[in-house]
Amino acid sequence: MTTETAGTAEVIDTTDASGAIYTIWQKLQKVPFGNWLFTRAVCFKAPYFRTVHPLIRELRPGLCEVSAPNRRGVHNHLGTYHAIASCNMAEIAGGIMMEATIPSTHRWIPVGMTVEYKAKATTSVTSIAHLDTIPEFGDDPMELIVPVDVLDAAGEVFVSAQITMNVSRKKMS
């Protein structure tokens, strides 16, 4: 990671993200069942994520892909994938993508989510958070809109979410 000074604000190049979670992901890619172990650790830290039985399949700065099986525990009364389970999938992908994207000097928190329910899903699902451009993270706090699509097994988007993340420099203690 390199740091440059532009005027009075420090600009951080995140082409080599060095957050602890992303570092752990990279190390676990070298061991059998590394994705599964990583996902279990994430779910231990954020237990509600376990409700959808996620598996983080891909992670790099600006991208996170998470899959989950179709099972009765995530169905609504119609027998389709529940809307809030879809939101949970979106938040997992968006949040873990943020961990891989922002520099270790910064923190993030979701402050809002706009969701569009486009169709019903009756299959396993995949959520994909993707940033087309990774912004420069400096001294000033910023809002970042993270788009996340939740797809059915046929690759059709059935939920689209826009998660608003507040990103700021970590407070020094």
Secondary structure, 3 states (H helix, E strand, C coil): CCEEEECCEEEECCCCCCCHHHHHHHHHCCCCCHHHHHHHHHHHHCHHHHHHCCEEEEEECCEEEEEECCCHHHECCCCCECHHHHHHHHHHHHHHHHHHHCCCCEEEEEEEEEEEECCCCCCCEEEEEECCCCCCECCCCEEEEEEEEEECCCCCEEEEEEEEEEEEECCCC
